[in-house]
Amino acid sequence: MQKLLRIIALISLIAAIISFFIFKINYITYILIGIFIGSGFIYQIRAQGRNRK
């Protein structure tokens, strides 16, 4: 499950970079995707912290 989330995050990151180069004006979407990926990683770290306890 964790590996799947990492793959999805990586794919969305690559897609965000590609879309950023294609639509240089549409940087708001890039920022939103970045926040989405960031929150996903934060959730993952929190889940790992719970598992350790």
Secondary structure as UniProt FT lines:
FT   HELIX           2..22
FT   HELIX           27..52
//
